[in-house]
Amino acid sequence: MEALSREGRRTRYGHFNLIHRDTGLRADVYLAGDDPLHAWALDRRVRIPLDEGAIWLAPIEYVVVRKLQYYRDSGSDRHIRDVAMMLALSGERVNEEALGQWVEGMGLAEELAAARAFRG
């Protein structure tokens, strides 16, 4: 709980993972910060109905940009692998124009090229 509390106080890059014990599947949870990318993503979040409720998901472009930032900051190939898989699975659902604008504006073109070239 201390880690969650620490992440919740961040105004930028706050996130944590939820991991399903039986399958090992992981969900990234991004906490709303005060930067323009967060505001953009909140305006474009997607509501997914579930049995008795719903969850809100960030647009894929947001998650891609955040993971590219994490890759640039950490050098961890895990983020590049995640981005490569997300782009491959999402296909035409990715708004390439919006993604390109964020990538260019944040200086992440090299990182995106690495993800597109990744063969894991």
N, C-alpha and C positions, 0 to 999 in steps of 0.2 A: 504494500500500500504506500510505502514511503516513495518508491519510484514513481508511482502514479501521481502522487501529490507534487513531486518535484516537476514532473512533466507538465502538470496542469498549471503551474506558475509561469511557464515559459510563454513569451509573447511571439516567439518564432520557433519553428521546427519541433514543437512538442508532439510526441507520438509514442504509442506503445503497441504491443502485439497481443492478440488473443490467439491462443493455440488450442486446437481441439485435441484432447488427450488421446483418443482412439486412433485418429487418422494422421495427426501431425500437421493438418492444414492450419495455415496461419492467416489471420486477418490483421491488416495494419489499421490502427485507429489514429487518426490525425485530429488534434485538438485545434479548434478555431483560434487563430492568432490575429494579429493586427496588421498583416501585410496585404498588399493588393492581390496577391495570388489567392490567399484565403478568401477574401471578399468575392473575387471572381468565382471561385469554386462554390461558395455557399449560395450564390445566386443561381448556379446551374446544377445543384445537387439533384439527385434522382431518387424518388420515393419508390421503394420496392415493397408491395404488399406481402405479408406473411399470414399464416393461419389466423391469428387473432390480433394482428397489429401490422406494423410496418417498420422498415428501417430506411434510413437515408444514406445514400452512397455518394461519394464525391465523383465528379466526372473523371474519366480515365486520364484525361490530359493533365489534370492536377496531380494525380498519383505519379504519373510518369515524370513530370517536372520535379516533384519532391524527391523521388528516387534518384534522379539524375544529380540533384544537388547533394544528396547523401553520398553518392558515388564519388563526386568531385571532392567532397570534404573528407571522406574516409578511405577511398581507394578500394573499398570492398567490392569484389566481383559479384557478390550476391545481389546487389542492387541492379547491376547491368543485366544479370541473368533474369531477374524479375521483370525488368522493363522489356527485354527481348521477348519473353513469354507473353506478357500482357499485350504487346503490339501484335504478335503472331495470332493470338487467340481473339483479339478484338476486331481485327480487320477494318472494315468500312465504318465501324462505329466510332473510330477515332476521328476527331475533327482535326485534320492535318493542318489547316490554316491556323486555328487557335494554338495548337501545340507548337507550330513553327514560330508564332509570335512570342510565346513565352520563352521558348528555348533561345531564340535570338536575343530577346530583351534581357535574359539572365546570363547570357554568355555560356550556354550549355551545348552548343552545336557539336563540339568534339565528343562530348559524353553521349549525345544522342547517336552520333555516327558509330560509336563503339557498341552501343546497344543494338543497333540495326545490323552490325556486322558480327555480333556474337553468335558463335556456334558451340553450344554446350552439349 
